[in-house]
């Protein structure tokens, strides 16, 4: 009985680690840079003003909403730039022979 309980607890502990190993909890490109920018903004304007600007109705998740807003704005700017001239966009932001991951690199560079 003890062996069964130990085995069940080990399986239960291993399940969350294997779920996150598949990349389902990955942050979007540029989220780290956006988080740093939001932290700088929060320290510049103060915590209360930052919460008033970004928090939800209950006064929660201000940092998450700030990061999301910055990433979303960068994605929109990159999407517009890519739509204007796709070949120039890949040449500017892409890496390697095949100029891959241009959109991700554009988003990381355009986080304000």
SULNOR-V347607 format. One record per residue. N is the residue number from 1. RES is the residue in three letters. PSI is psi in degrees with one decimal (999 if undefined). D_CENTER is the distance of its C-alpha to the mean C-alpha in Angstrom with 1 decimal. Layout:
n=N res=RES psi=PSI d_center=D_CENTER
n=N res=RES psi=PSI d_center=D_CENTER
//
This chain:
n=1 res=UNK psi=-40.3 d_center=44.8
n=2 res=UNK psi=-37.9 d_center=43.0
n=3 res=UNK psi=-39.0 d_center=41.7
n=4 res=UNK psi=-41.6 d_center=40.2
n=5 res=UNK psi=-39.8 d_center=38.5
n=6 res=UNK psi=-42.5 d_center=37.1
n=7 res=UNK psi=-41.3 d_center=35.9
n=8 res=UNK psi=-39.2 d_center=34.3
n=9 res=UNK psi=-35.2 d_center=32.4
n=10 res=UNK psi=-39.3 d_center=31.2
n=11 res=UNK psi=-41.3 d_center=29.9
n=12 res=UNK psi=-36.1 d_center=28.1
n=13 res=UNK psi=-30.8 d_center=26.4
n=14 res=UNK psi=-23.3 d_center=25.4
n=15 res=UNK psi=-48.2 d_center=23.9
n=16 res=UNK psi=-33.6 d_center=20.6
n=17 res=UNK psi=-38.8 d_center=20.1
n=18 res=UNK psi=-30.2 d_center=20.8
n=19 res=UNK psi=-39.2 d_center=18.5
n=20 res=UNK psi=-16.8 d_center=15.4
n=21 res=UNK psi=-17.1 d_center=16.8
n=22 res=UNK psi=2.3 d_center=16.4
n=23 res=UNK psi=15.8 d_center=12.7
n=24 res=UNK psi=-20.0 d_center=12.3
n=25 res=UNK psi=28.5 d_center=9.9
n=26 res=UNK psi=142.6 d_center=7.4
n=27 res=UNK psi=153.3 d_center=3.6
n=28 res=UNK psi=161.8 d_center=3.1
n=29 res=UNK psi=133.1 d_center=5.4
n=30 res=UNK psi=3.3 d_center=5.8
n=31 res=UNK psi=-35.0 d_center=3.3
n=32 res=UNK psi=-42.2 d_center=6.7
n=33 res=UNK psi=-38.3 d_center=8.8
n=34 res=UNK psi=-38.2 d_center=7.8
n=35 res=UNK psi=-42.1 d_center=8.4
n=36 res=UNK psi=-39.5 d_center=11.6
n=37 res=UNK psi=-38.5 d_center=12.6
n=38 res=UNK psi=-37.9 d_center=12.4
n=39 res=UNK psi=-39.4 d_center=14.4
n=40 res=UNK psi=-40.6 d_center=16.8
n=41 res=UNK psi=-41.3 d_center=17.3
n=42 res=UNK psi=-40.2 d_center=18.0
n=43 res=UNK psi=-27.1 d_center=20.5
n=44 res=UNK psi=-42.7 d_center=22.1
n=45 res=UNK psi=-13.0 d_center=22.7
n=46 res=UNK psi=152.9 d_center=23.1
n=47 res=UNK psi=-40.7 d_center=21.6
n=48 res=UNK psi=-43.6 d_center=23.8
n=49 res=UNK psi=-36.7 d_center=23.0
n=50 res=UNK psi=-43.7 d_center=19.3
n=51 res=UNK psi=-39.9 d_center=19.7
n=52 res=UNK psi=-33.3 d_center=22.0
n=53 res=UNK psi=-41.4 d_center=19.7
n=54 res=UNK psi=-21.3 d_center=16.5
n=55 res=UNK psi=159.7 d_center=17.6
n=56 res=UNK psi=-170.7 d_center=18.7
n=57 res=UNK psi=-28.8 d_center=22.5
n=58 res=UNK psi=6.0 d_center=22.9
n=59 res=UNK psi=24.6 d_center=21.3
n=60 res=UNK psi=163.8 d_center=18.3
n=61 res=UNK psi=34.2 d_center=14.4
n=62 res=UNK psi=-43.3 d_center=14.6
n=63 res=UNK psi=-44.5 d_center=11.8
n=64 res=UNK psi=-40.9 d_center=9.3
n=65 res=UNK psi=-34.1 d_center=10.9
n=66 res=UNK psi=-46.8 d_center=10.9
n=67 res=UNK psi=-45.8 d_center=7.3
n=68 res=UNK psi=-40.9 d_center=7.2
n=69 res=UNK psi=-41.9 d_center=10.3
n=70 res=UNK psi=-42.4 d_center=9.6
n=71 res=UNK psi=-41.0 d_center=7.0
n=72 res=UNK psi=-41.1 d_center=9.6
n=73 res=UNK psi=-40.0 d_center=12.4
n=74 res=UNK psi=-39.5 d_center=11.4
n=75 res=UNK psi=-40.3 d_center=11.2
n=76 res=UNK psi=-40.6 d_center=14.5
n=77 res=UNK psi=-41.8 d_center=16.1
n=78 res=UNK psi=-36.7 d_center=15.4
n=79 res=UNK psi=-41.0 d_center=16.7
n=80 res=UNK psi=-40.6 d_center=19.8
n=81 res=UNK psi=-39.9 d_center=20.4
n=82 res=UNK psi=-36.8 d_center=20.3
n=83 res=UNK psi=-34.4 d_center=22.6
n=84 res=UNK psi=-47.3 d_center=25.0
n=85 res=UNK psi=100.6 d_center=25.7
n=86 res=UNK psi=-39.8 d_center=23.9
n=87 res=UNK psi=-43.1 d_center=26.1
n=88 res=UNK psi=-36.3 d_center=25.5
n=89 res=UNK psi=-47.2 d_center=21.8
n=90 res=UNK psi=-36.5 d_center=21.8
n=91 res=UNK psi=-37.0 d_center=24.3
n=92 res=UNK psi=-44.9 d_center=22.3
n=93 res=UNK psi=-22.6 d_center=18.9
n=94 res=UNK psi=157.1 d_center=19.9
n=95 res=UNK psi=153.4 d_center=21.0
n=96 res=UNK psi=-174.4 d_center=24.0
n=97 res=UNK psi=-36.1 d_center=26.9
n=98 res=UNK psi=0.1 d_center=25.0
n=99 res=UNK psi=54.8 d_center=22.4
n=100 res=UNK psi=162.8 d_center=19.5
n=101 res=UNK psi=32.9 d_center=15.7
n=102 res=UNK psi=-41.6 d_center=16.6
n=103 res=UNK psi=-43.4 d_center=14.0
n=104 res=UNK psi=-41.9 d_center=11.0
n=105 res=UNK psi=-35.4 d_center=13.0
n=106 res=UNK psi=-44.3 d_center=13.8
n=107 res=UNK psi=-44.1 d_center=10.4
n=108 res=UNK psi=-36.0 d_center=9.9
n=109 res=UNK psi=-26.1 d_center=13.4
n=110 res=UNK psi=3.8 d_center=13.3
n=111 res=UNK psi=124.9 d_center=10.9
n=112 res=UNK psi=999 d_center=13.7
//
